[in-house]
Amino acid sequence: MKKTALIMAGGRGERFWPRSRQSLPKQFLSLTDDKKTMLQLTVERILPLVAMEDIFIVTNRGYRELVRAQLPELPEGNILCEPVGKNTAPCIGLGAVHIAKKYGDAVMMVLPSDHLIKYTSLFLNTLTDACEVAEQGGNLVTLGIAPDCPETGYGYIKFQPEQTLGRAFAVERFVEKPDLETAKAYLASEQYLWNSGMFIWKTSTILDNLQAHLPETYAGLCKIREAIGTPMEEQVLEREFQGFRAESIDYGVMEKAQDIYILSGAFGWDDVGSWLAVSRIKRSNELGNVVEGNVVTVDTRDTIIQGGGKLIAAVGLEDMIVVDSEDALLICEKAHAGDIKKVLENLKICNRREYL
């Protein structure tokens, strides 16, 4: 069966402010030493399984030119632009109807554009196994990550170890981000995996599930599908998308569906959720500092400093994040990295949108 990929690239990456902005969000930035952007790495990673002409990017309308510039070999018709962000269910539905319109039924891998994978061959092997499960009947397949700590920032998926299909386990339920004590219990049980946000299914399977669980969204997607390739395509897309309820695929479909399977991935996954990820993906010096740019440190340890041409002198810092951009400077304790989004909220309230 034809293998395709849908890469979701419409996010804002607010926790990577001030480098990530509305005009150039995280997925279009290079955060690794190879200087490739997150989007480019995502596409490069799956090319052994999926041909470039079978990769589709769903993004914000304002990012079309960024996608074209970073992926010049991607067919222009494979860049699908949402008129407005409506969370992952409409995003995935839009991709599904385009793929179904082009190929009929096909396997569809749904991947975020802002994750890093350390062991590509293991990742591709896991995706291959997931495709085999997805091709059977109406199975919905997801990839989970074996937790190595009681993480409270991820959703979890409970699986049934006694019920398997190939290497996949049947899913019992999806659970929201837990508190610390609950996360410790999940870790100890060895029956929970982190929810990676990666999915594999046939286009017919996900569309059937959208019809069953989000019928109004499905009805709008059918109108969009009918209009693809006609002079009315943009007008219909604009009208129908505006009317969609913002809904995640997890809440809208996965928490309600049947025949869900999960494969455990041990391929060095990192969701690169905040500046803290830089300590995991870049080399630190002997004092635990990760520095970039024109930086001098004195009595500074376990600190992330991202600069440019301007000299940054750090004295006596510990467990800090310092990020300098052309028009903004972030100084933050690592313990408060999750609060960076509050800066953007304040900027919006104060109508200082030139910094967003």
C-alpha positions as CSV (number, residue, x, y, z in Angstrom):
1,M,0.0,0.0,0.0
2,K,1.2,3.5,-0.8
3,K,3.0,5.1,2.1
4,T,2.6,8.9,2.7
5,A,3.5,11.3,5.4
6,L,1.7,14.3,6.8
7,I,4.0,16.7,8.7
8,M,2.3,19.2,11.0
9,A,4.2,22.5,10.8
10,G,1.8,25.2,11.9
11,G,2.9,25.8,15.6
12,R,4.2,29.0,17.1
13,G,7.0,27.5,19.3
14,E,6.3,30.1,22.0
15,R,8.5,28.5,24.6
16,F,11.5,29.2,22.3
17,W,11.0,32.9,22.4
18,P,12.8,35.2,21.6
19,R,14.4,33.2,18.8
20,S,11.1,31.7,17.8
21,R,8.6,34.4,16.6
22,Q,5.3,34.4,14.8
23,S,7.2,35.2,11.6
24,L,9.8,32.5,12.1
25,P,8.6,29.8,14.6
26,K,10.7,27.0,16.1
27,Q,10.1,24.4,13.3
28,F,11.9,26.7,10.8
29,L,14.9,27.3,13.1
30,S,18.1,25.3,13.4
31,L,18.7,24.1,16.9
32,T,21.3,21.5,16.2
33,D,24.9,21.7,15.3
34,D,24.3,20.5,11.7
35,K,22.5,23.8,11.0
36,K,19.5,22.0,9.5
37,T,16.1,23.3,10.6
38,M,13.7,21.1,12.5
39,L,11.4,20.8,9.5
40,Q,14.3,19.8,7.2
41,L,15.4,17.2,9.6
42,T,11.9,15.7,9.9
43,V,11.6,15.4,6.2
44,E,15.1,14.0,5.7
45,R,14.5,11.4,8.4
46,I,11.6,9.7,6.7
47,L,12.8,9.8,3.1
48,P,14.0,6.2,3.2
49,L,10.3,5.2,3.7
50,V,8.4,8.0,1.9
51,A,9.2,9.6,-1.4
52,M,9.3,13.4,-1.4
53,E,6.3,13.6,-3.7
54,D,4.3,11.7,-1.1
55,I,5.1,14.0,1.8
56,F,2.6,16.7,2.7
57,I,3.2,19.7,5.0
58,V,0.2,21.3,6.8
59,T,1.1,24.7,8.0
60,N,-0.2,28.2,8.6
61,R,-1.0,30.2,5.5
62,G,1.7,32.7,6.4
63,Y,4.4,30.1,6.4
64,R,4.0,28.8,2.9
65,E,7.1,30.6,1.6
66,L,9.2,29.4,4.5
67,V,8.3,25.8,3.6
68,R,9.0,26.4,0.0
69,A,12.4,28.0,0.8
70,Q,13.4,25.2,3.2
71,L,12.1,22.3,1.1
72,P,12.6,23.4,-2.5
73,E,12.2,19.8,-3.8
74,L,8.7,19.4,-2.3
75,P,5.9,19.7,-4.9
76,E,4.1,23.0,-4.3
77,G,0.7,21.3,-4.2
78,N,1.9,19.3,-1.2
79,I,2.0,22.4,1.0
80,L,-1.4,22.6,2.6
81,C,-2.2,25.9,4.3
82,E,-4.8,26.2,7.1
83,P,-6.7,29.6,7.0
84,V,-6.7,29.5,10.8
85,G,-5.3,27.2,13.4
86,K,-7.9,24.8,14.7
87,N,-5.8,22.3,16.6
88,T,-4.7,18.9,15.3
89,A,-8.0,17.2,14.4
90,P,-8.9,19.6,11.5
91,C,-5.2,19.8,10.6
92,I,-5.0,16.0,10.2
93,G,-8.4,15.8,8.5
94,L,-7.2,18.3,5.9
95,G,-4.2,16.2,5.1
96,A,-6.3,13.0,5.0
97,V,-8.7,14.4,2.4
98,H,-5.9,15.7,0.2
99,I,-4.1,12.3,0.3
100,A,-7.3,10.4,-0.3
101,K,-8.1,12.7,-3.2
102,K,-4.7,12.0,-4.8
103,Y,-4.2,8.3,-4.0
104,G,-7.5,6.8,-2.7
105,D,-6.6,4.8,0.3
106,A,-3.0,5.0,1.6
107,V,-1.1,4.6,4.8
108,M,-0.6,8.0,6.4
109,M,2.1,8.8,8.9
110,V,1.4,11.9,11.0
111,L,4.5,13.5,12.4
112,P,5.1,16.8,14.2
113,S,7.8,19.0,12.6
114,D,9.6,19.9,15.8
115,H,10.8,16.6,17.3
116,L,14.3,15.3,17.2
117,I,15.2,11.6,16.8
118,K,18.7,10.4,17.7
119,Y,18.6,6.9,16.1
120,T,17.0,7.2,12.7
121,S,17.3,3.5,11.7
122,L,15.5,2.4,14.8
123,F,12.8,5.0,14.2
124,L,12.3,3.8,10.6
125,N,12.1,0.2,11.7
126,T,9.4,1.2,14.3
127,L,7.5,3.2,11.6
128,T,7.7,0.2,9.2
129,D,6.2,-2.1,11.9
130,A,3.5,0.5,12.7
131,C,2.5,0.7,9.0
132,E,2.0,-3.1,8.9
133,V,-0.4,-2.9,11.9
134,A,-2.2,0.1,10.3
135,E,-2.8,-1.7,7.1
136,Q,-4.7,-4.4,8.9
137,G,-8.4,-3.6,9.2
138,G,-9.3,-0.3,10.8
139,N,-6.4,0.0,13.2
140,L,-5.3,3.3,14.6
141,V,-1.6,3.2,15.5
142,T,0.5,5.5,17.6
143,L,4.1,5.6,18.8
144,G,4.8,5.8,22.5
145,I,8.1,6.5,24.4
146,A,9.1,4.4,27.3
147,P,9.4,6.8,30.3
148,D,12.7,7.1,32.1
149,C,11.5,9.5,34.7
150,P,8.1,10.6,36.2
151,E,7.6,13.4,33.7
152,T,4.6,15.7,34.3
153,G,4.8,17.6,31.0
154,Y,3.6,14.7,28.7
155,G,0.4,12.9,28.3
156,Y,0.5,9.1,28.8
157,I,-1.0,6.1,27.1
158,K,-1.8,2.9,29.1
159,F,-1.4,-0.3,27.1
160,Q,-2.4,-3.9,27.6
161,P,0.7,-6.1,27.6
162,E,-1.3,-9.3,27.1
163,Q,-3.0,-8.1,24.0
164,T,-0.6,-7.7,21.0
165,L,-0.6,-7.4,17.2
166,G,2.9,-8.0,16.0
167,R,5.1,-5.7,18.1
168,A,2.2,-3.4,18.9
169,F,0.2,-3.5,22.2
170,A,-3.5,-2.7,22.4
171,V,-4.2,0.7,23.9
172,E,-6.4,0.8,27.0
173,R,-6.7,4.5,27.4
174,F,-5.1,7.9,26.9
175,V,-4.5,10.0,30.0
176,E,-3.8,13.7,30.5
177,K,-0.6,15.2,31.9
178,P,-0.4,13.8,35.5
179,D,0.8,15.3,38.7
180,L,4.1,14.1,40.1
181,E,2.7,11.4,42.3
182,T,0.5,10.0,39.5
183,A,3.5,10.1,37.1
184,K,5.6,8.1,39.6
185,A,2.8,5.5,39.8
186,Y,2.7,5.3,36.0
187,L,6.5,4.8,35.8
188,A,6.4,2.1,38.5
189,S,3.6,0.2,36.8
190,E,5.5,-0.3,33.5
191,Q,2.2,-0.2,31.6
192,Y,2.3,3.5,30.5
193,L,4.2,5.2,27.6
194,W,4.6,8.8,26.9
195,N,2.3,10.1,24.2
196,S,4.6,11.2,21.3
197,G,2.0,12.7,19.1
198,M,2.9,10.5,16.2
199,F,0.2,8.5,14.5
200,I,0.0,5.9,11.6
201,W,-3.3,4.8,9.9
202,K,-4.9,4.5,6.6
203,T,-6.7,7.5,5.2
204,S,-9.9,5.6,5.1
205,T,-9.5,4.6,8.8
206,I,-9.0,8.2,10.1
207,L,-11.8,9.6,7.9
208,D,-14.2,6.9,9.2
209,N,-13.2,7.8,12.8
210,L,-13.7,11.5,12.1
211,Q,-17.1,10.7,10.7
212,A,-18.0,8.7,13.8
213,H,-16.6,11.0,16.5
214,L,-16.5,14.5,14.9
215,P,-19.3,14.4,12.3
216,E,-19.5,18.2,11.8
217,T,-15.8,18.4,11.1
218,Y,-16.1,15.4,8.8
219,A,-18.9,17.0,6.8
220,G,-16.8,20.1,6.3
221,L,-13.8,18.0,5.2
222,C,-16.0,16.3,2.6
223,K,-16.9,19.6,1.1
224,I,-13.2,20.6,1.0
225,R,-12.3,17.3,-0.7
226,E,-14.9,17.9,-3.4
227,A,-13.5,21.3,-4.1
228,I,-9.8,20.3,-4.3
229,G,-8.5,21.2,-7.8
230,T,-11.5,23.4,-8.7
231,P,-11.7,27.2,-8.9
232,M,-13.7,27.1,-5.6
233,E,-11.0,25.3,-3.6
234,E,-9.7,28.3,-1.6
235,Q,-13.1,29.7,-1.0
236,V,-14.5,26.4,0.3
237,L,-11.4,25.8,2.4
238,E,-11.8,29.3,4.0
239,R,-15.5,28.9,4.7
240,E,-15.4,25.4,6.1
241,F,-12.2,25.7,8.2
242,Q,-13.5,28.8,9.9
243,G,-16.5,26.8,11.0
244,F,-14.5,23.9,12.5
245,R,-14.4,23.5,16.3
246,A,-10.8,23.6,17.6
247,E,-10.2,20.0,18.7
248,S,-7.1,17.9,19.3
249,I,-7.0,14.5,17.6
250,D,-6.3,12.9,21.0
251,Y,-9.5,14.3,22.6
252,G,-11.7,14.3,19.5
253,V,-10.8,10.8,18.2
254,M,-8.2,8.8,20.0
255,E,-9.9,8.9,23.4
256,K,-13.2,7.6,21.9
257,A,-12.1,5.2,19.2
258,Q,-11.6,1.4,19.1
259,D,-8.8,-0.7,17.7
260,I,-6.0,1.5,18.8
261,Y,-2.5,0.0,19.0
262,I,0.8,1.4,20.3
263,L,4.4,0.6,19.6
264,S,7.1,1.4,22.1
265,G,9.9,3.5,20.6
266,A,13.5,3.5,21.8
267,F,14.9,5.7,19.1
268,G,16.2,8.7,21.2
269,W,13.1,10.9,20.9
270,D,13.1,14.5,22.1
271,D,10.1,16.7,21.7
272,V,12.3,19.8,22.0
273,G,9.6,21.5,24.1
274,S,11.6,24.4,25.6
275,W,15.0,25.9,25.9
276,L,15.9,23.1,28.3
277,A,16.2,20.8,25.4
278,V,19.3,22.6,24.2
279,S,21.2,21.0,27.1
280,R,20.2,17.6,25.7
281,I,20.8,18.1,22.1
282,K,24.0,20.2,22.1
283,R,27.4,19.5,23.7
284,S,28.1,21.1,27.1
285,N,31.5,22.1,28.4
286,E,33.1,20.7,31.5
287,L,31.0,23.1,33.7
288,G,27.7,22.0,32.1
289,N,27.3,25.2,30.1
290,V,26.0,25.2,26.5
291,V,27.1,28.4,24.8
292,E,26.7,29.7,21.3
293,G,28.0,33.1,20.0
294,N,30.4,35.6,21.5
295,V,30.3,34.5,25.1
296,V,32.6,34.7,28.1
297,T,31.8,32.9,31.3
298,V,33.2,33.3,34.8
299,D,32.1,31.1,37.7
300,T,29.1,30.0,35.6
301,R,27.8,26.5,35.4
302,D,24.8,24.5,34.1
303,T,23.7,27.5,32.1
304,I,22.4,27.9,28.5
305,I,23.7,31.0,26.7
306,Q,22.6,31.6,23.1
307,G,24.0,34.8,21.6
308,G,25.3,36.2,18.4
309,G,27.9,38.9,17.6
310,K,27.4,40.9,20.7
311,L,29.6,39.9,23.6
312,I,27.8,38.3,26.5
313,A,29.7,38.1,29.8
314,A,28.1,35.8,32.3
315,V,29.4,36.0,35.9
316,G,28.3,33.7,38.8
317,L,25.3,32.2,37.0
318,E,23.9,28.8,37.7
319,D,21.0,26.9,36.1
320,M,20.0,29.9,33.9
321,I,18.9,30.5,30.4
322,V,20.2,33.6,28.5
323,V,19.0,34.1,24.9
324,D,19.9,37.2,23.0
325,S,18.2,38.2,19.7
326,E,18.3,41.3,17.6
327,D,15.6,43.1,19.5
328,A,15.0,41.1,22.7
329,L,16.9,39.5,25.5
330,L,15.7,36.6,27.7
331,I,17.1,35.9,31.1
332,C,15.3,33.0,32.9
333,E,16.0,30.5,35.6
334,K,15.8,27.0,34.2
335,A,13.1,26.1,36.7
336,H,10.9,28.7,35.1
337,A,11.4,27.7,31.5
338,G,7.8,26.7,31.2
339,D,6.7,30.3,32.1
340,I,8.3,31.9,29.0
341,K,4.8,31.8,27.3
342,K,3.7,34.2,30.0
343,V,6.0,36.8,28.6
344,L,4.2,36.6,25.3
345,E,0.8,36.9,27.1
346,N,2.0,40.1,28.7
347,L,3.3,41.4,25.4
348,K,-0.1,40.8,23.8
349,I,-1.9,42.5,26.7
350,C,0.4,45.5,26.3
351,N,-0.1,45.5,22.5
352,R,3.7,45.1,22.0
353,R,3.2,42.8,19.0
354,E,6.4,43.8,17.3
355,Y,8.1,41.4,19.8
356,L,5.8,38.4,19.3
